[in-house]
Amino acid sequence: MVTIKSKKEIELMREVCKVVAKVYQELEQKIKPGMSTWELDQIAENKMRSLGAIPAEKGYDIGIRGVPPFPASICVSINDEVIHGIPSKQRILKEGDVVSIDTVALKNGYNGDAARTFIVGKASKEAQRLVEVTKQAFFEGIKYAKVGNRIGDVCHAIGEYVNSQGYSVIREFQGHGIGKEMHEDPGIPNYGKAGRGIRLEPGMTLAIEPMVIAGKPNILELEDGWTIVTEDGSLAAHYENTILITEKQPEILTIL
């Protein structure tokens, strides 16, 4: 069931999403070669808690036997890791690494979700283009995030743009509604047919998140039960914001 947020709920969503935006502001300032991904995790968690929020991903349980709850505050995925990478003191960032970070904060009972891909130090042209296309795919999608359009219009726009740039989207994971729960209806894949799916209404809050691969769309899951990597070893990037459907243009909640 898709939830329509009240004015009060929308204000609470705005508040928690500002926390997420401020977390990324700090991470962007501090990320550098030689850091461990655990250090990034600590920066993010400390920032969230200083703003009255908690990391919603920490302890998140997908309910699959043999897969432990997520042990960290953020997901940090490097180079060929697409999503859900687990921070570690042993994983050290190197010059040119492509680092995707996915963060969900919880405050006053509501979740805010966003992802960014950073390049550590100097970027290769290949990596820079991938990151830029992934970000632009989000903005191509939300051109259609308007009242009366269907969710498939957003999905179709993302997929068509990514394909036009010679890249692939993964099909096994998708964006989603968000609010009191981290993952709510509707599911929002990064591909699909225009004119399909639910109609968009004011008060819907959606996490739209292109996950883009430089090579083929095939993925693998590592033994930790969480980390998703590209099968062909190609680079991947991730860009996500929580948005609010309004009577006019969509409002991006996780950008300051």
CORFENQUI-V736487 format. One record per residue. N is the residue number from 1. SS is DSSP state (H for helix, E for strand, C for the rest). OMEGA is omega in whole degrees, -180 to 180 (* if undefined). D_CENTER is the distance of its C-alpha to the mean C-alpha in Angstrom with 2 decimals. Layout:
# CORFENQUI-V736487
N/SS/OMEGA/D_CENTER  N/SS/OMEGA/D_CENTER
This chain:
# CORFENQUI-V736487
1/C/180/21.64  2/C/-178/19.60  3/C/173/20.16  4/C/-175/21.40  5/C/174/20.97  6/C/178/24.19  7/H/179/24.73  8/H/179/24.67  9/H/179/21.42  10/H/178/19.84  11/H/178/21.20  12/H/176/19.74  13/H/178/16.25  14/H/-177/16.86  15/H/-178/18.05  16/H/179/15.25  17/H/174/12.65  18/H/176/15.05  19/H/-180/14.87  20/H/180/11.18  21/H/-180/12.16  22/H/175/15.17  23/H/-180/13.52  24/H/176/11.83  25/H/-180/15.25  26/H/179/16.95  27/H/-180/14.89  28/H/180/15.45  29/H/-170/19.10  30/H/-176/19.62  31/C/-178/17.91  32/C/176/20.83  33/C/178/22.66  34/C/177/24.36  35/C/171/21.84  36/E/177/20.73  37/H/175/17.17  38/H/177/18.82  39/H/176/19.76  40/H/179/16.21  41/H/-179/15.57  42/H/177/18.75  43/H/-178/18.04  44/H/-178/14.85  45/H/-180/16.74  46/H/179/19.83  47/H/179/18.25  48/H/-176/16.75  49/H/178/20.14  50/H/-179/22.06  51/C/175/20.50  52/C/179/21.40  53/C/174/18.12  54/E/179/17.32  55/E/-176/14.38  56/C/-179/13.51  57/C/-177/12.19  58/C/-178/15.61  59/C/-179/17.93  60/C/-174/15.62  61/C/-180/17.84  62/C/173/17.02  63/C/177/20.79  64/C/-179/21.69  65/C/179/24.93  66/C/177/24.87  67/C/-178/21.17  68/C/174/21.16  69/C/-178/18.82  70/C/-170/15.90  71/C/-171/17.93  72/C/-177/15.76  73/C/178/13.90  74/E/170/10.73  75/E/178/9.55  76/E/-174/11.01  77/E/-171/11.38  78/E/173/14.20  79/C/-178/15.66  80/C/174/16.05  81/E/-174/13.58  82/E/-176/10.60  83/E/169/8.59  84/C/175/10.05  85/C/-177/12.53  86/E/178/14.87  87/C/-176/16.11  88/C/175/19.83  89/C/-177/22.82  90/C/-177/23.95  91/C/-174/20.99  92/E/-180/21.97  93/C/180/20.19  94/C/177/22.38  95/C/177/23.06  96/C/178/20.96  97/C/174/18.20  98/E/-170/14.83  99/E/177/12.41  100/E/-179/8.65  101/E/179/7.59  102/E/-173/5.09  103/E/173/7.21  104/E/176/8.76  105/E/178/12.20  106/E/179/15.11  107/E/179/18.08  108/C/175/21.06  109/C/-178/19.76  110/E/-176/16.56  111/E/170/12.86  112/E/-170/10.37  113/E/175/6.58  114/E/175/4.49  115/E/177/3.45  116/E/172/6.78  117/E/180/9.27  118/E/171/12.74  119/E/-176/16.07  120/C/180/18.55  121/C/-177/21.88  122/C/-177/23.17  123/C/168/21.13  124/C/178/22.66  125/H/179/22.81  126/H/-178/21.05  127/H/-179/18.02  128/H/-180/18.02  129/H/179/18.29  130/H/-179/15.41  131/H/-179/13.05  132/H/180/14.77  133/H/-180/14.69  134/H/177/10.97  135/H/-179/10.64  136/H/178/13.68  137/H/176/12.53  138/H/-177/10.28  139/H/173/13.53  140/H/-180/15.68  141/H/-174/14.07  142/H/170/14.44  143/C/-177/18.03  144/C/-179/18.73  145/C/-176/17.01  146/C/180/20.51  147/C/179/22.95  148/C/173/24.90  149/C/178/22.55  150/E/-178/21.05  151/H/178/17.52  152/H/178/18.70  153/H/178/19.36  154/H/-178/15.71  155/H/-179/14.90  156/H/-178/18.03  157/H/179/17.41  158/H/-177/14.12  159/H/-180/15.91  160/H/-180/19.13  161/H/-179/17.87  162/H/180/16.16  163/H/-179/19.36  164/H/180/21.53  165/C/177/20.25  166/C/180/21.21  167/C/-179/17.85  168/E/169/16.41  169/E/176/13.44  170/C/-174/13.13  171/C/-175/14.66  172/C/-180/14.38  173/C/-173/10.79  174/C/171/9.42  175/E/-168/7.84  176/E/167/10.14  177/E/-178/12.33  178/C/179/12.04  179/C/176/14.93  180/C/175/17.29  181/C/177/15.35  182/C/-180/11.77  183/C/177/11.98  184/E/171/14.56  185/E/4/16.08  186/E/167/15.61  187/E/-176/13.63  188/E/178/12.05  189/C/-179/12.47  190/C/176/12.06  191/C/177/15.85  192/C/-178/18.81  193/C/175/21.92  194/C/178/22.35  195/C/180/24.32  196/C/174/23.01  197/C/-175/21.34  198/C/173/21.59  199/E/-179/22.63  200/C/-178/20.44  201/C/176/22.15  202/C/179/22.09  203/C/174/20.43  204/C/174/17.57  205/E/-170/14.19  206/E/173/11.25  207/E/-177/7.45  208/E/-167/7.31  209/E/172/4.96  210/E/174/7.53  211/E/-165/7.93  212/E/-179/11.28  213/E/-180/14.31  214/C/-178/17.35  215/C/-180/19.73  216/C/-174/20.23  217/C/-176/17.56  218/C/-178/19.03  219/E/176/17.19  220/E/175/18.66  221/E/179/17.90  222/C/-175/19.48  223/C/179/22.11  224/C/178/20.07  225/C/-176/18.67  226/C/-169/15.02  227/C/178/14.32  228/E/-178/13.76  229/E/175/15.54  230/E/-178/16.94  231/C/-177/20.45  232/C/178/22.06  233/C/-180/20.65  234/C/-179/19.10  235/C/177/16.31  236/E/178/12.65  237/E/-172/9.79  238/E/177/6.06  239/E/-174/5.30  240/E/169/3.77  241/E/167/6.53  242/E/-180/8.71  243/E/175/11.91  244/E/173/15.47  245/C/180/17.89  246/C/178/21.16  247/C/-179/24.60  248/C/179/23.86  249/C/176/20.72  250/C/178/17.24  251/E/178/16.45  252/E/-172/13.19  253/C/-173/13.11  254/C/172/10.71  255/C/-180/12.88  256/C/*/16.26
